[in-house]
Amino acid sequence: MDHDQARSKPLAGLWACVVGGLLLAALLLYLDPVSTQQDCPNYGGNGNASAYPSPVWDLLFPLLTLLWVACVIAEQCLAETWQGRSRLEGAVRACVAVFVSMSTAFVTVVSFAVVCR
């Protein structure tokens, strides 16, 4: 495969980051979690409550985001991700993809984990 043909795939190595991120965003839109303390079921009272419609999502959503980050990291290790790119360009793309997925997952999980606590 020549250099120009490999360059025609701008999303090579970013599929897990983009598609997984969109799927998690769609899941969040579907779940419609509580985003303010005033909307929490335990507002004005004591105890912990879930920001999600079902408390099972308190565990499932962080696990799904962890799986997403793991898929992004695994995709960065594939040879196709690096094909047609210099080492520097491949390393920068890999670092950006991993950083974006990890930071997005962290902010999303933590924000919904603490809103009703």
N, C-alpha and C positions, 0 to 999 in steps of 0.2 A: 504494500500500500504506500503510495507516495505521500509526501508531506502535505500537499494541497487538499487531497481527499480527506485526510485525517482532520484537518482544520475545519472542514465543512460541518463538523459535529460540535457545535458550541456547548451543548448540554451534556456532552460525554463526561461522566464523573459527577454530575450534579443532579441526576434523576432522583436519587433517594432523598436528597435535600429538598428539591422543589416539590415532587409529587407527595412525599411524606408530609411535608409542611402543609400543603394544600389539604390533604386528607385530615390532618389534625385540626386545621382551622375549620373544615366542614363539620367535624365531630363536635367542636366547641359550639358552633352555631346551632347544631341540632340539640345539644344538651342544654344550652342556654343557662350556664351557671350564674349564680348570684355574684355580682361584682361590687356591691356596696354593702356595708354593714347594716344599713337600715333595712335592706331586703332579706336579711338572714332570718331563718325561722326562729332563732333564739335571740333575736334582737331585744334588748332590754332585760334579758334574763341571764342565767348562768349556764355554763356547760358548753360543749362543742356541738357544732352542727355542720352538716355538709353543704358545700356551695353548689353541689350537683343535685339533680332530681332524686337520685338514689345514692346512698352512702357508699355503695360498691365502687362508684367511680372515683372515690378518694384514693383507692388503690389502683384501679385499672388505668386511669388517665396517666399517672406518673410512670406506670409500667410501659404503656404505649409510647410515651415520649422517650423513655430509655431505649426501647426497641428502635425507634426512629433514629436516635443518635448512633446506636450501634450499627444500623444499616448504612448510615452516612459514612462512618469510619470504615466499614468493610468495603464500601464502594471505592473509597480512596485508595485501597490496596490493590485494586484490580489493574491489570496491565492495560486494558482498554481506556481507562481513565487517563493514563499517562501517554498514550499513543499520539505521536505527532506534536508533542509539547517538549519544551526544554525542561530540565530538572527544576530550574527556578520557577518557571510558570506553573508546572505541575504541583510543586510544593506550596506555592502561594494559593492556588485554587483549592488544594486540599485543606490547608489551614483555614481559609475563609469559610469553606463549607462546614468544617467541623466546628469552628467558632460560632458561626451563625446558628447551627442546629443546637449546640449546647447552650448558648446564651438564651435563645428563644425558649427552649424547653425549660430551663431553670426559671426564667422570669414567669412563664405561664404557669408552671406547676406551683411555684411558691405563692404567687399572687392569689390563686384560687384555694390553696391549702390554708392560708392564714386569714382569709376574709371573714370567716364565721367563727373564729376561735377567740 
